[in-house]
Amino acid sequence: MIGLVERTRQRVSHFVKKWEKEAPARRFMAWCRRKWPHAQSEKRDSVVLLGLFDSNPSIFCTAYVANFLAEKYHSRIESYQFIGRVNPTVRKLYESFGARFGLGMGDAVPHEARAQAEAAQIFAGLKSKWDVMKLTVDGVLIGDQVYDSYLRFYNEATVRLDDPRLREVLVQALRIFYTTRDYLARNRVTAFFADDFSYINSGIVTRLVHLAGVPIYMVLFGKIFWILRAEAFPTETSHSYPAPAVIPYFHYPRMFAALSAEQQAAGIARGKTALEERLAGKFCPLVRMAGTTYTSSGERVLDDGPEPRVLVMMHDFVDSPHGYREMLFPDFYEWIVFLLEHAEKTPFRWYVKPHPCTTDPSRAAMNAANDRVVAELKARFPKVTFLPANASNRQILDDGLAAMFTVHGTSGHEYAYRGVPVVNCGDNPHIAYNFNLHARTHEQYAQWIREADRLPVQIEEEAIEQFFFMHYFHLAESLAAPVNPIDERLFAQPDWGTRQTQPAIFDDFMAGATPDREHAVAKYLEQYFGGHVTTQLSTQNSESL
């Protein structure tokens, strides 16, 4: 009897603590319903469609933008999610500002038979990994999304064509394709807010929305609040979709040329200072890494000897290898095998460094998959030296390199800035510049591997400084809102990183929503969606560029 009473007491205590912890989220939902009562209407004949994104700052900022557009177009707001469990708390948060759940796997039932039959037919006909990559449905490319989803869902480094799980990903992709196309046929979507551009859950929906002529936006939140409209940029394939991450890195030089002489000089100076600080070991939050690998103990990382030393910077094998427009290989595994097979035939000393993200303890399954590949490569290529993932880049540079090879890593501009020739083998953020080499064919890539000690590249430091300024400063700042829906003082709090994930942050968000801030946010949205800011990126792409 005593045990029963104690268990009951513990359950009640747990319920009370949970109820109290979630109280700020409930207060926020009530606040949203009072603030946007019109958003609860289902009678409007068009839709602003949102991807469900489990991020408290994103939810807060998106609520403002979505409701502004809902009023502008007299639309209702709906959300979507296909893959994974729909978090009931997140769903309620979206519903509180009017975004009812409107599109998901529950709507795929009418398309089930077709998806199963076509997936079986496609799966049976696959002869190569490129067959997966080039897969289209009614002229719409979905193969890259299927490929990346298979790798990520199952933590595989490369596609196995006989794996029945690949067939299941095909079924899921076809469900999403036909369900989304049916939704777009039945609903007039006036605006779409993407939560991502990768994997079948988001990538396929985004492409179909784009092909339907719907404006696509991303709400960028943080110390700088800005809205970026995705444009369709031509690729080297026959397809044209919103570019990955909607950042027009391939237009940076022409965007820079459109700036005034004073802006250019200031931008070069900022890029130079930031680069020098990062390479000196100062933490740079712009690069989106948890720390820096440019500190050094002074102890050699590379062997000392007369042979030219060449470094390979690996990538995360299971995380979206097709995040850019093209690459020479169907995945990172095929790339590294090709590279090392040719590298072992050269007289150089080759070193391979795993991606630093593979040391993150929160990614256990992904890290295990990467570790399996590294173990396989070590056994297969005994002449190659594998470095720790946290090996100091600064020390590697101090030890001396003849060249560095990567697919599209940020190390491309960092190593080049220290005079090291860098070879990429796919689309990458530096593609519009000549301070890296960009292999266009397997033959050219193999040649540059053979000639890694004498690569034909002229490195201009100012071009790298220009790239750094454009990539990390200019775009966000030129499109930044003059006011943030979130009180800027919150970002300066030492516990912001963890606090933003907790329900209590909603109390802070609401407290910061002063009349002056609300007025300024409304004015910014009126200017943006009135055409002044919205067309800035598009105009640059078509005219000033």
C-alpha positions as CSV (number, residue, x, y, z in Angstrom):
1,M,0.0,0.0,0.0
2,I,2.8,2.4,0.9
3,G,4.5,1.6,-2.5
4,L,1.3,2.4,-4.4
5,V,1.0,5.7,-2.6
6,E,4.6,6.6,-3.3
7,R,4.3,5.8,-7.0
8,T,1.2,7.9,-7.2
9,R,2.9,10.7,-5.5
10,Q,5.8,10.5,-7.9
11,R,3.5,10.5,-10.9
12,V,1.6,13.5,-9.6
13,S,4.9,15.3,-8.9
14,H,6.2,14.5,-12.4
15,F,2.9,15.8,-14.0
16,V,3.0,19.0,-12.0
17,K,6.7,19.7,-12.9
18,K,5.9,19.1,-16.6
19,W,2.8,21.3,-16.4
20,E,4.8,24.1,-14.8
21,K,7.7,23.7,-17.3
22,E,5.3,24.0,-20.3
23,A,3.4,26.9,-18.9
24,P,5.3,29.5,-20.9
25,A,4.4,27.7,-24.1
26,R,0.7,27.7,-23.1
27,R,0.9,31.4,-22.4
28,F,2.5,32.0,-25.8
29,M,-0.2,30.1,-27.5
30,A,-2.9,32.1,-25.8
31,W,-1.0,35.3,-26.7
32,C,-0.9,34.2,-30.4
33,R,-4.6,33.5,-30.4
34,R,-5.3,37.0,-29.1
35,K,-2.8,38.6,-31.4
36,W,-3.9,37.0,-34.6
37,P,-7.6,36.0,-34.1
38,H,-8.3,36.3,-37.9
39,A,-5.8,33.5,-38.5
40,Q,-8.2,31.0,-37.1
41,S,-10.5,31.4,-40.1
42,E,-10.7,28.4,-42.5
43,K,-12.9,30.2,-45.0
44,R,-10.1,31.8,-47.0
45,D,-9.6,30.3,-50.4
46,S,-5.7,30.4,-50.6
47,V,-2.9,29.1,-48.4
48,V,0.4,30.3,-46.9
49,L,2.2,27.0,-46.5
50,L,4.8,26.4,-43.8
51,G,7.2,23.5,-43.1
52,L,7.0,22.5,-39.4
53,F,10.3,23.5,-37.9
54,D,11.0,22.6,-34.2
55,S,12.8,25.7,-33.2
56,N,11.4,28.2,-30.7
57,P,13.0,31.3,-32.2
58,S,11.9,30.2,-35.7
59,I,8.3,29.7,-34.5
60,F,8.2,33.1,-33.0
61,C,9.6,34.9,-36.0
62,T,7.7,32.9,-38.6
63,A,4.4,33.7,-36.8
64,Y,4.8,37.4,-37.7
65,V,5.8,36.8,-41.3
66,A,3.2,34.1,-42.0
67,N,0.4,36.2,-40.6
68,F,1.4,39.3,-42.4
69,L,1.3,37.4,-45.7
70,A,-2.0,35.7,-44.8
71,E,-3.5,39.1,-44.4
72,K,-1.9,40.5,-47.5
73,Y,-3.2,37.7,-49.7
74,H,-6.3,37.0,-47.6
75,S,-5.0,33.4,-47.2
76,R,-5.3,30.9,-44.4
77,I,-2.1,29.4,-43.0
78,E,-1.3,25.6,-43.1
79,S,1.7,23.5,-42.2
80,Y,3.1,20.3,-43.6
81,Q,5.4,17.5,-42.5
82,F,5.8,14.1,-44.2
83,I,8.7,12.2,-42.6
84,G,8.9,11.5,-38.9
85,R,6.5,11.8,-36.0
86,V,4.7,15.1,-35.9
87,N,5.5,16.6,-32.5
88,P,2.2,17.4,-30.9
89,T,3.6,20.4,-29.0
90,V,5.1,21.9,-32.1
91,R,1.9,21.3,-34.0
92,K,-0.1,23.1,-31.3
93,L,2.4,26.0,-31.3
94,Y,1.9,26.4,-35.0
95,E,-1.9,26.1,-34.7
96,S,-1.9,28.9,-32.1
97,F,-0.9,31.5,-34.7
98,G,-3.2,30.0,-37.3
99,A,-1.1,27.4,-39.0
100,R,-3.3,24.3,-39.0
101,F,-1.7,21.0,-40.1
102,G,-2.8,20.6,-43.7
103,L,-0.4,18.3,-45.6
104,G,1.2,15.0,-44.5
105,M,1.4,11.3,-45.0
106,G,-2.2,10.9,-43.9
107,D,-3.1,12.5,-47.2
108,A,-1.1,10.0,-49.2
109,V,-3.6,7.1,-49.0
110,P,-5.2,7.7,-52.4
111,H,-1.7,7.5,-54.0
112,E,-0.5,4.4,-52.1
113,A,-1.1,1.8,-54.9
114,R,0.6,4.0,-57.5
115,A,3.6,4.8,-55.3
116,Q,4.1,1.1,-54.4
117,A,3.8,-0.1,-58.1
118,E,6.1,2.6,-59.5
119,A,8.7,2.2,-56.7
120,A,8.8,-1.6,-57.4
121,Q,9.3,-0.9,-61.1
122,I,12.0,1.7,-60.5
123,F,13.8,-0.4,-57.9
124,A,13.9,-3.4,-60.3
125,G,15.4,-1.3,-63.1
126,L,18.3,0.4,-61.1
127,K,21.7,-0.6,-62.6
128,S,23.9,2.1,-61.2
129,K,24.1,4.7,-58.5
130,W,23.7,7.4,-61.2
131,D,20.4,5.8,-62.1
132,V,19.2,6.8,-58.6
133,M,20.7,10.2,-58.9
134,K,19.0,10.9,-62.3
135,L,15.6,9.6,-61.2
136,T,12.7,11.9,-62.3
137,V,9.0,11.8,-62.0
138,D,7.0,13.5,-64.8
139,G,10.2,15.5,-65.6
140,V,10.9,16.6,-62.0
141,L,14.2,15.5,-60.5
142,I,13.8,13.6,-57.2
143,G,16.8,11.3,-57.4
144,D,19.2,13.4,-55.5
145,Q,16.7,13.8,-52.7
146,V,16.1,10.0,-52.6
147,Y,19.8,9.3,-52.6
148,D,20.5,11.7,-49.7
149,S,17.5,10.5,-47.7
150,Y,18.6,6.9,-48.0
151,L,22.1,7.8,-46.6
152,R,20.7,9.9,-43.8
153,F,17.8,7.7,-42.8
154,Y,19.9,4.6,-42.5
155,N,23.4,6.0,-41.8
156,E,24.9,4.5,-44.9
157,A,27.9,5.9,-46.7
158,T,26.8,4.9,-50.1
159,V,23.7,3.5,-51.8
160,R,23.3,-0.3,-52.1
161,L,21.1,-0.9,-55.1
162,D,19.8,-4.3,-53.8
163,D,18.8,-2.9,-50.4
164,P,15.0,-3.2,-49.9
165,R,15.2,-0.1,-47.7
166,L,16.1,1.9,-50.9
167,R,12.8,0.7,-52.3
168,E,11.0,2.0,-49.2
169,V,12.6,5.4,-49.6
170,L,11.3,5.4,-53.2
171,V,7.8,4.6,-52.0
172,Q,8.0,7.5,-49.5
173,A,9.3,9.9,-52.1
174,L,6.5,9.0,-54.5
175,R,3.9,9.3,-51.8
176,I,5.2,12.8,-51.1
177,F,5.4,13.7,-54.8
178,Y,1.9,12.7,-55.7
179,T,0.3,14.0,-52.5
180,T,2.0,17.4,-52.8
181,R,1.1,17.7,-56.4
182,D,-2.5,16.9,-55.6
183,Y,-2.5,19.4,-52.8
184,L,-1.2,22.1,-55.1
185,A,-3.9,21.3,-57.6
186,R,-6.6,21.7,-55.0
187,N,-5.2,24.7,-53.2
188,R,-4.0,28.1,-54.4
189,V,-0.7,28.6,-52.5
190,T,0.3,32.2,-52.3
191,A,3.6,31.8,-50.4
192,F,5.7,28.9,-49.1
193,F,8.2,28.9,-46.2
194,A,10.8,26.1,-46.5
195,D,12.2,24.5,-43.4
196,D,14.9,22.9,-45.5
197,F,15.9,22.2,-49.1
198,S,17.3,18.7,-48.5
199,Y,15.9,15.2,-48.2
200,I,12.5,14.0,-49.5
201,N,10.5,15.6,-46.8
202,S,11.4,19.1,-47.8
203,G,13.2,18.9,-51.1
204,I,10.4,17.3,-53.2
205,V,7.8,19.7,-51.7
206,T,10.0,22.7,-52.4
207,R,10.6,21.7,-56.0
208,L,7.0,21.1,-56.8
209,V,6.0,24.4,-55.1
210,H,8.6,26.2,-57.2
211,L,7.4,24.6,-60.4
212,A,3.9,25.8,-59.5
213,G,5.2,29.4,-59.5
214,V,4.8,29.9,-55.8
215,P,7.2,32.4,-54.1
216,I,9.5,30.5,-51.7
217,Y,11.0,32.1,-48.6
218,M,13.2,31.3,-45.7
219,V,13.0,33.1,-42.4
220,L,16.5,33.6,-41.0
221,F,16.6,34.2,-37.3
222,G,19.3,35.1,-34.9
223,K,21.1,38.3,-34.0
224,I,20.3,39.4,-37.6
225,F,16.7,38.8,-38.6
226,W,16.1,38.6,-42.4
227,I,13.9,37.0,-45.0
228,L,15.4,35.5,-48.1
229,R,13.4,34.7,-51.1
230,A,14.6,31.7,-53.1
231,E,15.2,32.1,-56.8
232,A,15.6,29.5,-59.5
233,F,19.1,29.5,-60.7
234,P,20.2,27.5,-63.7
235,T,22.4,24.5,-63.0
236,E,24.7,22.6,-65.3
237,T,22.0,20.0,-65.7
238,S,18.7,20.4,-67.5
239,H,16.9,21.2,-64.2
240,S,16.4,24.6,-62.6
241,Y,15.3,24.7,-58.9
242,P,15.9,27.0,-56.0
243,A,19.6,26.8,-55.3
244,P,20.8,25.0,-52.2
245,A,20.3,27.2,-49.1
246,V,19.2,29.9,-51.6
247,I,22.6,31.6,-51.2
248,P,23.8,32.9,-54.7
249,Y,27.4,32.1,-54.1
250,F,27.9,31.7,-57.9
251,H,27.1,35.4,-58.3
252,Y,29.4,36.8,-55.6
253,P,32.0,38.5,-57.9
254,R,29.3,40.3,-59.9
255,M,27.4,41.3,-56.7
256,F,30.7,42.6,-55.3
257,A,31.3,44.6,-58.5
258,A,27.9,46.3,-58.1
259,L,29.0,47.9,-54.8
260,S,30.6,51.3,-54.5
261,A,34.4,51.7,-54.3
262,E,34.0,52.6,-50.6
263,Q,31.9,49.5,-49.9
264,Q,34.3,47.3,-51.7
265,A,37.3,48.6,-49.8
266,A,35.5,48.2,-46.4
267,G,34.4,44.7,-47.4
268,I,37.9,43.6,-48.3
269,A,39.2,44.9,-45.0
270,R,36.5,43.1,-43.0
271,G,37.2,39.9,-44.9
272,K,40.9,40.2,-44.3
273,T,40.5,40.8,-40.5
274,A,38.1,38.0,-40.0
275,L,40.2,35.5,-42.0
276,E,43.4,36.4,-40.2
277,E,41.7,36.1,-36.8
278,R,40.2,32.7,-37.7
279,L,43.5,31.3,-39.0
280,A,45.2,32.6,-35.9
281,G,42.9,30.4,-33.8
282,K,40.1,32.8,-32.7
283,F,36.7,31.2,-32.6
284,C,34.6,32.4,-35.6
285,P,30.8,31.9,-35.1
286,L,30.2,32.7,-38.7
287,V,31.7,29.3,-39.9
288,R,29.0,27.4,-37.8
289,M,31.5,25.1,-36.1
290,A,31.4,24.4,-32.4
291,G,35.1,25.4,-32.0
292,T,38.2,26.1,-34.0
293,T,40.9,23.7,-35.3
294,Y,43.4,26.6,-35.9
295,T,45.1,26.3,-32.6
296,S,48.3,24.4,-32.3
297,S,50.5,22.8,-29.7
298,G,53.6,23.2,-31.9
299,E,54.0,19.5,-32.4
300,R,54.2,18.2,-35.9
301,V,51.1,16.5,-37.4
302,L,52.6,15.6,-40.8
303,D,55.7,13.5,-41.2
304,D,58.9,15.3,-42.0
305,G,60.5,14.1,-45.2
306,P,61.4,15.1,-48.8
307,E,58.3,13.9,-50.5
308,P,55.5,16.5,-51.2
309,R,52.7,16.3,-48.7
310,V,49.1,16.3,-49.8
311,L,46.0,16.6,-47.6
312,V,42.5,15.3,-48.2
313,M,39.7,16.9,-46.2
314,M,36.8,14.4,-45.9
315,H,33.1,15.1,-45.5
316,D,30.3,13.6,-43.4
317,F,29.5,10.5,-45.5
318,V,25.8,10.3,-44.5
319,D,24.8,14.0,-44.5
320,S,23.5,15.4,-47.7
321,P,26.4,15.0,-50.2
322,H,24.2,16.8,-52.8
323,G,23.8,20.0,-50.8
324,Y,25.2,21.9,-53.8
325,R,24.2,21.8,-57.4
326,E,26.5,19.2,-58.9
327,M,29.4,17.0,-58.0
328,L,31.6,14.6,-60.0
329,F,30.6,11.5,-58.0
330,P,27.3,10.1,-56.8
331,D,28.4,10.4,-53.1
332,F,31.4,11.1,-50.8
333,Y,32.3,7.4,-50.6
334,E,32.7,7.1,-54.4
335,W,34.7,10.3,-54.4
336,I,37.2,9.2,-51.7
337,V,37.7,5.8,-53.2
338,F,38.5,7.3,-56.6
339,L,40.8,9.8,-55.1
340,L,42.8,7.4,-52.9
341,E,43.1,4.8,-55.7
342,H,44.8,7.4,-57.8
343,A,46.7,8.9,-54.9
344,E,48.4,5.6,-54.0
345,K,50.0,5.6,-57.5
346,T,51.8,8.9,-56.9
347,P,55.1,9.4,-55.2
348,F,53.6,11.9,-52.7
349,R,52.7,11.5,-49.0
350,W,48.9,11.6,-48.7
351,Y,47.1,12.4,-45.5
352,V,43.3,12.2,-44.9
353,K,41.5,14.2,-42.2
354,P,37.9,13.2,-41.2
355,H,35.4,16.0,-40.9
356,P,35.4,17.6,-37.5
357,C,31.6,17.1,-37.1
358,T,32.2,13.4,-36.7
359,T,33.5,14.0,-33.2
360,D,30.2,15.5,-32.0
361,P,28.9,13.1,-29.3
362,S,25.3,14.0,-30.1
363,R,25.6,12.3,-33.5
364,A,26.5,8.8,-32.3
365,A,24.9,6.8,-35.1
366,M,26.2,9.1,-37.8
367,N,29.7,9.1,-36.3
368,A,29.6,5.3,-36.1
369,A,28.8,5.2,-39.9
370,N,31.7,7.5,-40.6
371,D,34.1,5.5,-38.4
372,R,33.2,2.3,-40.3
373,V,34.2,4.0,-43.6
374,V,37.5,5.3,-42.1
375,A,38.3,1.8,-40.9
376,E,37.6,0.3,-44.3
377,L,39.7,2.9,-46.0
378,K,42.6,2.4,-43.7
379,A,42.7,-1.3,-44.5
380,R,42.2,-0.7,-48.2
381,F,44.8,2.1,-48.6
382,P,47.7,1.3,-46.3
383,K,50.0,3.9,-48.0
384,V,47.7,6.7,-46.9
385,T,48.0,8.3,-43.4
386,F,44.7,9.0,-41.6
387,L,44.8,11.9,-39.1
388,P,42.5,12.5,-36.1
389,A,39.4,14.5,-36.9
390,N,40.6,17.2,-34.5
391,A,44.1,17.5,-35.9
392,S,45.2,21.1,-35.9
393,N,44.8,22.8,-39.3
394,R,47.2,25.5,-38.2
395,Q,49.9,22.9,-37.5
396,I,49.2,21.1,-40.7
397,L,49.8,24.4,-42.6
398,D,52.9,25.0,-40.5
399,D,54.2,21.5,-41.4
400,G,53.9,22.4,-45.1
401,L,51.6,21.1,-47.9
402,A,51.9,20.8,-51.6
403,A,48.1,20.7,-52.1
404,M,44.7,20.0,-50.5
405,F,41.8,18.1,-52.0
406,T,38.1,18.5,-50.9
407,V,34.7,18.3,-52.5
408,H,33.3,21.6,-51.3
409,G,34.7,22.3,-47.8
410,T,35.2,25.7,-46.2
411,S,38.8,24.8,-46.0
412,G,38.9,25.6,-49.7
413,H,39.3,29.3,-49.0
414,E,41.1,28.9,-45.7
415,Y,44.0,26.8,-47.0
416,A,44.2,28.8,-50.2
417,Y,44.7,31.9,-48.1
418,R,47.8,30.4,-46.7
419,G,49.1,29.7,-50.2
420,V,48.0,26.0,-50.5
421,P,46.6,25.0,-53.9
422,V,43.1,23.5,-53.4
423,V,41.2,21.2,-55.7
424,N,37.4,20.9,-55.5
425,C,35.4,18.3,-57.4
426,G,31.9,19.7,-57.5
427,D,29.9,22.8,-57.1
428,N,31.0,24.7,-54.0
429,P,30.8,28.1,-52.4
430,H,34.0,29.2,-54.2
431,I,32.9,28.1,-57.6
432,A,32.9,31.7,-59.0
433,Y,36.5,32.4,-58.0
434,N,39.9,31.2,-59.3
435,F,41.7,30.8,-56.0
436,N,40.7,27.1,-56.1
437,L,40.7,24.6,-58.9
438,H,37.4,23.1,-59.8
439,A,37.6,19.7,-61.6
440,R,35.0,19.3,-64.3
441,T,35.7,15.7,-65.4
442,H,37.1,12.6,-63.9
443,E,40.0,12.8,-66.3
444,Q,40.9,16.3,-65.2
445,Y,40.5,15.3,-61.5
446,A,42.8,12.3,-62.0
447,Q,45.4,14.5,-63.7
448,W,45.4,17.0,-60.8
449,I,45.9,14.1,-58.4
450,R,48.9,13.0,-60.4
451,E,50.2,16.5,-60.5
452,A,49.4,17.5,-56.9
453,D,52.9,18.9,-56.5
454,R,52.6,21.4,-59.4
455,L,49.0,22.5,-59.7
456,P,48.2,25.3,-62.0
457,V,46.5,27.8,-59.8
458,Q,47.3,31.5,-59.1
459,I,46.1,32.5,-55.6
460,E,45.1,36.1,-55.0
461,E,44.6,36.9,-51.3
462,E,42.3,39.8,-52.1
463,A,39.9,37.5,-54.0
464,I,39.7,35.3,-50.9
465,E,39.0,38.3,-48.7
466,Q,36.3,39.4,-51.1
467,F,34.7,35.9,-51.0
468,F,34.8,35.9,-47.2
469,F,33.1,39.2,-47.0
470,M,30.4,38.3,-49.5
471,H,29.7,34.9,-48.0
472,Y,29.7,35.7,-44.3
473,F,28.8,39.4,-44.1
474,H,27.3,41.1,-47.1
475,L,24.3,39.1,-48.0
476,A,22.8,38.9,-44.5
477,E,23.6,42.5,-43.7
478,S,22.3,43.9,-47.0
479,L,19.0,42.1,-46.5
480,A,18.9,42.4,-42.7
481,A,15.8,43.9,-41.1
482,P,16.4,47.1,-39.1
483,V,14.5,45.5,-36.2
484,N,14.3,42.0,-34.8
485,P,11.1,40.4,-33.6
486,I,13.2,39.0,-30.8
487,D,14.7,41.3,-28.2
488,E,18.3,41.5,-29.2
489,R,19.5,41.5,-25.6
490,L,18.5,37.8,-25.3
491,F,21.3,36.8,-27.7
492,A,23.9,38.3,-25.4
493,Q,22.8,36.1,-22.5
494,P,25.4,33.4,-21.7
495,D,22.8,30.6,-21.6
496,W,21.1,31.6,-24.9
497,G,22.3,28.5,-26.6
498,T,20.4,26.2,-24.2
499,R,17.7,28.6,-23.1
500,Q,16.3,29.0,-26.7
501,T,15.4,25.3,-26.7
502,Q,13.3,25.6,-23.5
503,P,9.6,26.6,-23.2
504,A,10.6,29.4,-20.8
505,I,12.1,31.4,-23.7
506,F,8.6,32.2,-24.9
507,D,8.1,34.4,-21.8
508,D,11.2,36.4,-22.9
509,F,9.9,36.6,-26.5
510,M,6.6,38.0,-25.4
511,A,8.2,40.4,-22.9
512,G,10.3,41.9,-25.7
513,A,7.3,42.4,-28.0
514,T,6.9,46.1,-27.0
515,P,4.6,48.4,-29.1
516,D,7.6,50.1,-30.6
517,R,9.1,46.8,-31.7
518,E,5.8,45.5,-33.0
519,H,5.4,48.7,-35.1
520,A,8.9,48.5,-36.5
521,V,8.5,44.8,-37.4
522,A,5.2,45.6,-39.2
523,K,6.8,48.5,-41.1
524,Y,9.7,46.2,-42.2
525,L,7.3,43.6,-43.5
526,E,5.3,46.1,-45.4
527,Q,8.5,47.4,-47.1
528,Y,9.8,43.9,-47.8
529,F,6.6,42.4,-49.2
530,G,5.7,45.6,-50.9
531,G,8.5,45.0,-53.3
532,H,11.3,47.1,-52.1
533,V,13.4,44.4,-50.4
534,T,11.8,41.3,-51.9
535,T,13.1,42.1,-55.3
536,Q,16.6,43.0,-54.3
537,L,18.2,39.6,-54.8
538,S,16.1,38.9,-57.9
539,T,17.1,42.3,-59.4
540,Q,20.8,41.6,-58.7
541,N,20.6,38.3,-60.4
542,S,19.0,39.6,-63.5
543,E,20.3,43.1,-63.9
544,S,23.2,44.4,-61.8
545,L,24.9,41.0,-62.0
